[in-house]
Amino acid sequence: MFYELRYRFARWHAYRQTLSSLRQVPDSTLADAGISREEIRERARHASLRR
């Protein structure tokens, strides 16, 4: 049970860090990477699942 809580917290933390980082990136840089502002949440969620 403790492992599951730790795992979920780590995923949530990774999501929040990625979300925060992507929100700080200028629109032009996101566009160069092929990411729209609307996609940021989905990209952050996907990134948190890979860790």
TORBAMAR-403265 format. One line per 3 residues: their letters; for each residue x, y, z of N, C-alpha, C, O. Coordinates in steps of 0.001 Angstrom, whole numbers. Layout:
<recs>
a) X:Y:Z:X:Y:Z:X:Y:Z:X:Y:Z ~ ...
</recs>
This chain:
<recs>
mfy) 811:-1180:0:0:0:0:874:1272:0:597:2216:-739 ~ 1900:1287:810:2788:2438:856:3459:2652:-500:3626:3786:-949 ~ 3837:1561:-1139:4469:1664:-2454:3519:2335:-3446:3939:3185:-4231
elr) 2253:1959:-3413:1269:2534:-4332:1109:4040:-4098:1046:4814:-5053 ~ 1045:4449:-2844:928:5881:-2535:2162:6644:-2992:2061:7738:-3546 ~ 3308:6062:-2758:4552:6701:-3178:4622:6820:-4702:5059:7838:-5238
yrf) 4189:5775:-5379:4178:5760:-6840:3220:6830:-7376:3575:7572:-8293 ~ 2033:6913:-6823:1052:7908:-7262:1544:9334:-6999:1373:10223:-7833 ~ 2147:9536:-5847:2678:10860:-5537:3787:11230:-6520:3842:12365:-6994
arw) 4658:10291:-6824:5756:10552:-7761:5201:10912:-9139:5719:11823:-9785 ~ 4166:10224:-9598:3535:10530:-10878:2902:11914:-10852:3058:12688:-11797 ~ 2190:12227:-9778:1546:13531:-9658:2600:14639:-9654:2434:15673:-10301
hay) 3677:14407:-8919:4750:15395:-8834:5399:15603:-10207:5668:16741:-10593 ~ 5643:14551:-10924:6221:14653:-12270:5267:15416:-13188:5704:16241:-13991 ~ 3976:15145:-13071:2980:15845:-13871:3019:17346:-13591:3047:18157:-14517
rqt) 3020:17706:-12315:3009:19114:-11936:4286:19830:-12395:4228:20971:-12855 ~ 5420:19170:-12272:6689:19775:-12712:6690:20002:-14217:7085:21067:-14692 ~ 6248:18998:-14962:6215:19101:-16421:5229:20176:-16853:5522:20972:-17745
lss) 4074:20199:-16227:3058:21199:-16535:3602:22607:-16292:3442:23498:-17127 ~ 4229:22791:-15167:4796:24092:-14836:5871:24504:-15839:5916:25652:-16282 ~ 6717:23573:-16181:7794:23871:-17135:7239:24247:-18503:7677:25230:-19101
lrq) 6284:23477:-18997:5728:23739:-20324:4948:25048:-20363:4927:25722:-21393 ~ 4316:25410:-19271:3569:26669:-19237:4496:27883:-19304:4054:28972:-19671 ~ 5744:27718:-18965:6697:28820:-18992:7365:28993:-20360:8016:30007:-20613
vpd) 7204:28017:-21222:7837:28062:-22543:7058:29028:-23442:5828:28990:-23471 ~ 7763:29888:-24169:7093:30825:-25085:6328:30090:-26194:6695:28984:-26590 ~ 5272:30720:-26679:4446:30126:-27731:5262:29760:-28967:5023:28721:-29583
stl) 6209:30592:-29326:7002:30316:-30526:7838:29042:-30368:7998:28278:-31320 ~ 8360:28825:-29185:9153:27615:-28932:8264:26380:-28937:8633:25338:-29480 ~ 7087:26506:-28326:6137:25388:-28360:5749:25062:-29795:5680:23893:-30173
ada) 5496:26093:-30592:5126:25887:-31991:6246:25177:-32749:5981:24310:-33581 ~ 7492:25541:-32465:8631:24883:-33113:8678:23397:-32759:9103:22570:-33565 ~ 8238:23072:-31547:8227:21683:-31101:6952:20956:-31522:6815:19756:-31283
gis) 6030:21667:-32140:4790:21061:-32597:3773:20851:-31480:2958:19931:-31537 ~ 3825:21712:-30461:2923:21599:-29316:2100:22880:-29222:2638:23986:-29289 ~ 794:22714:-29067:-58:23884:-28857:-317:24038:-27362:-118:23101:-26589
ree) -757:25215:-26969:-1073:25468:-25551:-2144:24500:-25046:-2123:24100:-23882 ~ -3069:24128:-25912:-4145:23219:-25528:-3641:21803:-25229:-4294:21046:-24511 ~ -2494:21457:-25774:-1932:20119:-25591:-1063:19975:-24340:-652:18864:-24005
ire) -783:21057:-23660:175:21019:-22550:-232:20019:-21471:599:19238:-21009 ~ -1490:20035:-21070:-1932:19091:-20025:-1747:17640:-20450:-1265:16812:-19677 ~ -2136:17342:-21686:-2009:15962:-22173:-538:15547:-22260:-184:14426:-21894
rar) 311:16448:-22741:1741:16138:-22820:2333:15912:-21433:3148:15008:-21244 ~ 1924:16733:-20459:2421:16582:-19091:1950:15257:-18497:2716:14567:-17824 ~ 695:14903:-18745:172:13630:-18246:937:12456:-18858:1307:11510:-18162
has) 1161:12529:-20135:1884:11455:-20827:3322:11339:-20288:3831:10238:-20078 ~ 3950:12473:-20074:5324:12467:-19552:5378:11858:-18137:6337:11170:-17787 ~ 4353:12116:-17345:4353:11584:-15973:4184:10069:-15956:4606:9415:-15001
lrr) 3588:9512:-16971:3404:8058:-17041:4677:7334:-17435:4830:6144:-17160 ~ 5593:8047:-18079:6836:7419:-18538:7888:7322:-17445:8862:6585:-17601 ~ 7722:8031:-16366:8754:8048:-15313:8605:6901:-14371:9389:6768:-13432
</recs>
